[in-house]
Every structure is written in C-alpha cells, then in structure tokens.
Amino acid sequence: MTRTTFRRTTALLALSAALIGGMAHAADAPSGVMASNGMLTGPNGMTLYTFDKDAAGSGKSVCNGPCATNWPPLMATGADASGDYSVVTRDDGGKQVAYKGKPLYYWVKDSKPGDKTGDGFNGVWHIATP
C-alpha cells in the first residue's frame, strides 16, 4: 500500500466513524430534531437555543409568559425522551423537549433555517449544541 493510499484509507475510516457517531446521536433525538453544523435544529429546520437561567436537570423551564412569546419552546409530542433528550413540564402544563436537561427553544426573530440571530442574546441565550 502506498503512503497516499494509506492516508486516503485512514481519512475515509475517520469520516465513516464520525458519520456513524452522528447517526447514533440522531437515533436518540426526538422526531425531527437534527444535529448539523455543530448545532441542534427543530423539525422545521430552525435553530434551537438554551437559556442560562434554566437549571439543567431541574425538570422545568423558567421562560414563561412574554419570555416564551419571544423564545417559543420546542414542545414535546409523544415519546420524545430518549438518551440525552428528556421532557420537562412547563408552568402551563405543556411538555417541552430538553437536551441534557436544558429545555430547548426557538427565537422568534430567526426567519429561516440556518438563522442564528438569538445566539448570545443578553448573554444568556445560546445555540443548543450536540
């Protein structure tokens, strides 16, 4: 085997391992939630965010009322809890998807898939990353 062939084979094996790892993560995700380009997106392709004021593992969201109008929660449907994903109960009784214990939200000012204008908002909103 030549040195060039060895390098190509090694690169292909590394790429295959990365893709298989990504597929395993996707299998745990609720229906339609995707991990791509280093961030989580909802079923509509829009960027998902976390809120620093939500305590991971607390089982609830502190973004309610006007906050939830600007930062709509990713609502859970059916059995959305698996692996790193869980479901938290909101103050209004609704069920929201969480990733590693942190509730997930959209930002009302993102207008199309790929937008991430809410990242860093007020220093407490961040893109949800896998």
N, C-alpha and C positions, 0 to 999 in steps of 0.2 A: 504494500500500500504506500502510495507516495505521501509526502508531507501535506500537499494540498488536499488530497482525498481525505486524509485523516482529519484535517481541520474542518472540512465540509461535513464529514460524518459527525464529528463532535458537535458542531453548531446545530445540525439537524436534530440530534438527540436532545440537546439542551432545549431547543424550541419545542419539541414534542413533549418533554417533561413539563414545560411551562404551560402548554395548552391543556394537557391532561389535568394539571393542578387547577387551572381556571375552570375547567368543566366540573370538577368535583365541587368547587365553590358554588358554581351556578346551580348544581343539583340541590343544594341546601336552600337556595333563595326562594322566597315566595313567588308565586306565578307572576311572571312579567318583570321582576326585578333583575337587572343585569349589572354586572361589573365590567366596565370597559374604560379604557384610557385612564385607569387609576381612580375611578370614581363609581359610585352606585347611581343607577338611574331607575326611575319607576317604569311601570308598564307603558306609560305614554312616551317614554324616551327622555323625560325631563330629569334634570339633575336633582339628587336628593341631598339633604343637609341634616346636620345635627346641631343641637343647641347646647352651649356650655352649661346653662343653668339646669338642664335635665341631669339628674344624678344617675349614672349608669347603674342598672340593676334595681332602681327604686320601684320599678313597675308602674311608673306614671309619667305623664307629660306635665310640665308646668307652663306650657304655651297654650293658653286658652283664650276665649273671647276675641278681642281685637288682634291679639298676637296670632291666633290661629287663622284669622282672616287674611293676614299678610303671609303667614307661613302655614299653608294648608297641610294637615297631617296626611301621611300615606296610610290610608285606612286598610285594616286587615279584612280579608274575605276568606271564609272557610278556615282551613288548617294552614295558616301562614307561619307557624312556629316550627322550625327545624334547624338543627345545627346552631350557627351563630345568630339566627333570627328568633325573635320571640314576639309576643303580643302584649301590649300594655293597655290598661283601661284608662280612658280619658275621663275628665270630670263630668262630661255629659253622658257617660256610659258607653261611648263608642270605643271600638277596638282599633288600636294603631300598631303598625309594624315597627319593631325596634331591631337594630343591628348591634350585636354585642352589648345589649342592654340600653342602648341610646335610641330613643324614638326618632323616626325619620320624617322629614318634612320636605315640601316643595317651597319655592319662593315665588310669590305672585308676580314679580317683575321679570322673571325669566319668561321669554315669549316663544322660544323654540328649542327643540332638543339641541344640546351642546352648550346652551347659555349657562353661565355660572356666575351671574351678577350678584348673588347673595353671599358669595364666599368672603368671609372676613367682615360681614356687616356688623357694625357696632362692636367688633372684636369678639363676638360670642357665637356667631353662626359660621359653620364650616362645611365644606363639601364632605359628604359621607364617603369614606374610602374603605375598600375591601382590605 
